[in-house]
Amino acid sequence: MTIRRSDNGTGSEPRCRHGNDRLGKDNQPKGDTNMSIIKGGLLDRRGFLKTTAAGAAMATLPLGGAAAAPKRGGHLRVAKGHGQTTDTLDPGQWENGYMLALGFGIHGFLTEVAPDGSLVPQLAESWEASADASVWRFKLRQGVTFHSGKPVTVEDVVASINHHRGEDSTSAAGPIVEPIQEITTEGNDTIVFTLDGGNADFPFILSDYHLAICKAEGEGIDWKSGDGCGSYILKNFNPGVSSEFERNPNHWRDDVAWVDSCEMLSIVDQNARTTALVSGDVHAIDRVDLKAAALLGRKPGVTVESLAGTQHYTFAMSTNQDPYTDNNVRQALKYAINREELVEKILFGYGSVGNDHPIGEGQRFYNTELEQKTYDPDKAKWYLKEAGMDSLSVALHSSDAAFSGAVDAATLYQNSAKDAGIDLKVVREPKDGYWSDVWMKDPFTAVYWGGRPVEDQMFATAYKCGAAWNDSFWCNERFDELMIKARAELDEDKRREMYWEMQDLVANKGGVCIPMFANYVQAIGPDVAHGEMASNWEMDGERWMERWWLA
């Protein structure tokens, strides 16, 4: 197969989203959208727009009416509810939304997930695969330079992907590049990836936020300098505090990077982040306090936006530690949680119930026939008895660094579990250092996941035996066997059967309770404008830095 796109990446002009211009004369939104606008305290829910493109299912915001063209200039300030002092510029270690946005701003990637969920060229201007999808050739765009002026070469691409490969790699992207057996080059413009089997979704894998293209240096890459080839130049990086950026005047694209400069602040405290927006200190924030979203939407000049995507909130159990080694205990804990209550009281309706696997309803191979778990204390007790227990006492470590309302969610979980004979002790952890000191260290923790555009990428990242981010330390031979077969299977029906079984295995044998899928909810001030909104990550797929502008 050969895939080619126009050089501007998306093939279309961005459209405006500013203030109330999505509202018609009757104050009703124009057109169908998965995005809800909260204005004047009113929330309009228009349902989910499901699109698929080579396995992606990302919802977008189609805009109606007249559209103002984006304009250049100004200084954009954004506050993120992510970031910690242990953050690093090493792309293999990026693990939160703050670093995603930074990476997408300063670095280039071979491919990119567009706002409509399709895959478009970035540094790779085209690609083609062998008949069995086991060998892929990517043609490198010529004339692209790093911020230092050095041309981007095929050697840089090889070194950048190899940074995540090998037994000694500590990269979180290790599992998704593991199928790569060999990387070679042809001339000065072609990179050849030979895989251990067919993978129809491989170009999507290369859009992963860890796989930034950095300068080759010695046997590795130069990640410490932050010298990228993206649309913005990193001027200052203060982990867990702030970062400053300036537009790259030599960037190869002219349809991105509208503002002259921008600043990204790490403000994990929700009240402080909201206050910064209302006071005008920042132009936009993510992770809006859902219980106060309607009230925030009444503030003059503030627009609250909600998008459905693949984000899900979880409670991960270490299956390599007792009592979680027993699947009966894990099943008991899954039936002891009131999912509907969490969606109502934690998400305030901005989401949907989960079924203990990470594949969203809008994705191509979502299992529509898997029985939905519901709150059932009697069934939880039955599973405890199967484990030889009359009761259970465990500690659940939680922090609002995991997700907004995570501590409250743990408390609700604690209350619902009581009727199942489970004493769930909630341990409130500090926000800073949660991901380095608590997650994957303590045996039962609250976690958020942004999901992934294709099923294989999500499963390989967090559920494959031995994966760096397999936070339940779960190993299932049948699951791993299916994962390898499914990615190489080109017959859609056979592939669907395998992914359906994998979701069943994760839901009923795995070590992660996934009670809810959460919408992305952000708020912008009166000066912010943007086009179609991607929902593969928060804040326009975390590409707000290059996609948004100041009106």
N, C-alpha and C positions, 0 to 999 in steps of 0.2 A: 504494500500500500504506500502511496505517496500523499503527503498532506502539505498543502501550500496555502499561505495566507498573504494578504497584502502587507507591506512593510510597516503600516501603522499599527499592526497587531490586532486591533478589533475590527477594522474594516468599516467603522462607522464613527460619526462625530458624537462626542459626549453630549448629553442633554442636561438641562438645568433642574436642580431641586433647591428651592430657596423659599423660606418663609411659608406663605400660604398658597403658592401658585399651583399646588396640586388640587386645590379646592375650587369647584365650580361656583356658579352664582347661588346655588342652593346649599353651599357649604358641604357638599358631598364630594368625596374623592372621584377623580376621573379615571375610568378604566379599572380592570381587575388587577390586583397586585397581591403579593404575599406580604407586602409591607404595610404596617399599620401606622397611621399618623395620629398622635395624641395632641390635640390642640384645644385650648379652652376647657380642658378637663374631660373631653369626649374621646372615646376610643372607637374607631371604626374597624371592624374585623372583616376582611374581604376574602378570607380563605387562603389556601396555599397554591402557589403556581409551581407545578412540577415540570422540570425540563430535564432531558437527558442528552448528554453528548459524550460518546465514547465512555460511558460509565459514570459520568458526572451527573449530579442532580442538584444544581444550585439555583436557588430562586433569585429573581432580580426585581428591580423596581422599574416598570415601564411608566413613562411619564406622558401626560397628555397636555394639550394646549400649546401655547406659544412657549418656546424655549430660548432662554438667553444664552448666548455663546459664552464659553468660559473665557476669562481674561487673566492676564498675568499681573503679578505684582503683590506686594504686601508680605506680612509676616504672620504665619499661622501658628497658634499655640494650642496644643492638645494635651489633655490630662488623661492618663491611663490608670486603670485600677490594677495594674500589673507592675512588675519590676521589683528587683531585690538587689541588695548590695553584692551578692555573689554572681550576678550576671557577668557574662564574658562575651567578647567578640568572636570567640570560636564558634562557627556555625553549627558544629556537631553538638554543642551544649545548649542551644537555644531551647527554652522550655516554657515561655510565657508570651502573652500578646505584645508586651512591650518590645521584646527582642524580635518578634516576627515583623512588626512595623519597621523597626530599625533596619533589619536585614533586607526587607523588600525596598526600602528607600535608598540604601547605598549600594546594593549589589545587583548584578544581573543574574538571570537564570536561563537555562536553555528553553524552557517553556513556561507558559503562564495560564492560569485559569482566568478566563475573561468574566466580566460581570454576568453574562448570560449562562455561565457554567460550561461553555465550550473551551476547548484547549486551543491556544493560539501561539504562534512563534514568538520568541523573544531573541535570545542570542543565537538560537538555532532558527534559521530562516525556513528550513524545510526538513522533513525526515521521511524515511521509507523503511519498510521491513521486509524480511524474507517471507516466503509463503507460509512458514510455520510460526512466524513472529518470534523467532529465537535470535535473529541477528538484526540489529537496527543501525542504520546509517543516518547521522545527523549532519547537515551542512551548516557550518558556522558562518554567521553573518560577518562580513568583512568591514574593516574601517572603524570598528569599535575600540575605544581605548579606556584604560583605567584612569582614575582621577589624576594619577601621577604622570599620565601621558603615554605609558607603555601600551602597545597594542595588545588586545586580547587574542590569544593564540590557541590552537588546538592543544598544545602542551599545558596551558593553564586549565583547560577543561578537564583533561585527563588527571592532572594532579588534584584538582578540586574534588572530583568524584572519588578518587583513590583515598582522599583524606578520611572518608567514612568507611573504607573497606579494610579487611584484614582482621586477623585474630586479636591484634593489639589495639584496635580502634575502640574508643570509648564513645563514639558518636551514637546518638539516638537514632540516626538514620541507617545504622548498620544493617538492621533486618531488611530494609527495603532495597538496599543495593547488594545484598548478599547473593542474589541470583546472577549477578554479573560475574562471568567467568574470566573475561578478558576485555581490555579496552585498547584499541589500536587506532592509528590515524592513517589517513590516505591523503597525501599531499598536505597542503596548508589550510584546507578548509573542511575536512570530513573526519568525524569521530565515529568509530565503529564499536558498538557494544555487542559482545557475544554473550548470551545468557545461557543458563543451564537448562532452559526449556522455553517454550513459547510463552509470551506475555503480551496479550493484546493491549494492556493498559500501561505499558512501559513509558510512553511519552508523558502520561499523567504523573508517573512517579518522579520524573525529573523536574516537575514544578514544585516539589516539596520544599518548604522554606529552609530546610537545612542545607540544601544542595546549591548554595551560592557559589558562583564562579569567582575564585580569588586568584591572585598572582601565584604562579609556581615559584617555589623558593627551595633550593636544595632538593631534598628528598620529599618535601612536603609543600605547604602553601604558606603564604604570608597573610595570616588572619589578624595578627596583633595590631597592624597599622590602620586597619579599617579602610584600606585603599581598594575601593570597589569600582565597578563600572556602571553603577546605577544612576538614577536621575538626580540624586542629591549627594553632596559631599559631607561627610561627617567632620564637624569642626570641634566638637567636644563631647566626651562620653563620661558621665559620672554615674556609675552603676547604682541603681536604686533611687536616683535623684532626678537627673535630667540629661538630655542630649540636645545638641544644636546642629542644625544642618543648613547648607546653602545650596542653591540650585547648581547643578553641573552644567556649565555653559557649553560643554562639548558633547553632551549626550546625543546619541544617534537618533532619538525620537523627538519630534517637535509637537506631539499631541499629548504630552504629559508634563508634570512638574510646573504647575501654574504659578505657585507662590515663589517669591524670591528666596525666602528663608523660612524655616520653621523650627519650633522648639517642642520637644516632647517631655512632659513631666510625669514622673511616677508618683501618683497620689493614691495610695492603696486605701486610705480612709475614705469611706463613701461620703460622709458629710462634708469633709474638706473638699472633695472633688466636686460635689454638687455646688457648694458655695463658690468655688472658683469660677464655675460657669455662670451662675446667676449674677455674680459681681462683675463679670466681664473680663476677669483675669485670663480666662482661656476661651477659645472659640468652640470647643467641643469636648465631650467626655464620653467614655464608654461605661458599661456596667451601671446603668442608672438604677437607683434604689426603686425597685418595682412597687413597693407599697406606697411610694410617694410620686410615682410616675405621672399620675393624673394631675396632681397638684403642681408638679414641676411644669407640666404642659400649659398651665394657666399663666405662667410667668410671661410678661411681655417680651416678645422676641425670641422665645425659646421654643424649639420644636423637638418633641420626643418621637423617635422612630423605632419601630420594632420589626425585625425580620426573622422569619423561620429558616432554620438551616439544619446542620448536623450536630450542633453543640449539645452535649449531654453531661449530666452531673452523676457522679458515681460514688459508691462506697466500696473500696477495694480491700479484699481480705487476702492475707498472705497464705496461700494454700500449702506452703512448705513449713508452716508453723501450726502446732495444735492450738485450738481445736479445729482450725480451718482446713486441716488435712482431710477431714471427713466431709464428703459432699452432703451428707444428711444435715450437718450443722449449717453448711452454706445455704442449702435450700430452706431450712427453717428461718434463717435470717432474711431471706428474700421474701418469704410469705408473711413476715412479721412487720413489714413496712407498708404504710398506707399511702400508696402512690397518688391517688386522687387528692388527698389532703395536702401533700407536698406541692402539687401543681397549683392548688387553690391558694395555699397560705404562704408558700415560698416564691412561686413564680407569679402569683396573682393572675393566673390565667394566661400568662405569656409563655406558653409551652404546651406539652402534652405528656402523657404517661409513657414511661419506658418499659421495656420487657426484658431487661437484663442482657441485652446485646447491643452493640454500638451502631447498628445500621438503621438509618432513618427511613421514615415512610416514603419519602420522595426519591429514594435511591433505587437504582435499576433492579437490584436483586433482593429487595426487601421481602422477607417471608411473610406473606399475607395470611398464612394458615396456621402459624404458630400460636398456640393457646396463650392468651394474655393472662399473666399472673395478676391476682388481685389480693387485697388484704384478707388473710385467712388465718387467724390465730390457732384454730383447731388443727389445720393442716401443718402449721409450724410446729405445734406440739407433737403431732404424729411423727414428723421428721426427727425431732429431738429424741423421741422414744426409739426410733430406728437407730439412732446414734448411741443408745444406751443411757440416755440422760432424762431426768425429770425436769431439770432446769438448766439454765446457762447464764454465766456471768462473763461479759467481755467489755473491753474498753474501746470506744470509738474516738479517734483523734480527729479534731475538726478545727477549722479556722476560716474566717471570711476571706483569707487569701485563696482558698480553694475555689469558692464561688460566693457571690453575694447571698447572705442568708444561710451559709453552710452550718454555722453553729446552731441556728434556730432549726434547721432541717434535722440536725442530729438530735436535738431535744424532742422534736416531734416523733422521730424514729424511736427514741427512748420510751416515749409514752405509749406508742402503739405496740411496742414489743413486750410491754409488761403483761398484757393479756395472753401472750404466748409463752409465759414463763421464762422470759429472757430479761435479765438485768443488764441493760446497756448503759454503761458508765460513760458519760460524755466528758472528754478531756479537751478543754479549749486551749489551742496552741497559738503562739504569737504569729503575726502576719509575716514579718520579715524572717527569712530563713526557713519558711514552711516547706518549700520544695526541696531544699538541700538537707534539712535536718529531720523532717518528719515523714514526708512522702517516701514510700518504699523503704523506710527505716522502721516505723512502727507497723504492727501487723494488721491494723484496721483503720483506714484513713478516708477522709473525704477528698474527692478529686473532681476536676473539670476537664473535659476533653472537647476540643473543637471539631472532632470528627475528621474524616478525610474524604476527598472527592470520589474515590473508588473503594470498593469493599476490600480488595486485596491489600491496599495500602494501610487501611485501618487495622485489619487483622494482623498483618506482618509487624506493625509497629508496637502493638500492645497485647497480643494474644499468642504469638508464636513462642514456643518454648525457648527460653534463653534470651529473648529480645530485651534490649536495654531498658525499655519502658514497659515491660510486662509487669505491671504493678501488683498483680495478684500472684506472680511467680507460678503461673498455671502451666502445666505441661499435659498435653493430650495427644497421643500418637495418631489417633484417627483424624483429629483436627489438622495437625501439621501435614498429614498425608493429603487431605482434601485441599488444603491451601495450595500446595504445589501443583496438584492436578487441575484445580480450577483456573489458575492463572494461565495455564498452557492450553486450556480447552477453548476452541474457537466456536464450537456449537453452542448457541445461546441457551437452548433448552437444557442441555447437559450441565452447562455451567450454573444455571439457575438452581438445579437440583442440588449441586454441591454446596453452593452458598447458603441455600435454605438449611441444609443439614448442619453446616458450620454455625449458623445462628442458633439452632436448637442446642448444639453442644455447648456453646458459650452460655446460653441462657439457663440450661438445666444441669450442666456439669462444671461450669466455670466458677471463678472466685470473685466476680464483680457483681454487685447489686447496682443496677442502672434504673432508678425509679422514675427519671424524668428527662425529657428533651427540652432544652430551654431556648427560647428565642433570643436573638441578639437585640439588646435594647440600648440605644445610645441617644444622646441629646446634643443638639447643635444650636449655636447662637444665630442672631439675625444676619450676620455677615457671611455665613458659610453657604456655599453652593456645591452641588455635585451632580453627577449624571446617574446612570443606572447603578443600582447598588448590588454588589455581590454579597452573598451570604455564606461563602465557603469558610470565612473567618469573620471575626468581629470587624466593625468599621470598614465596610467595603472590602472585605477580604484582606484587611490590614494593609491595603494599598492607598489609604486616604492621603498619604503624603504626596503622591504623584497624581492622584485622580481628582482631588478637591481643589477648589479655588475660593477666593474672597470676592464677594459681589460688590 
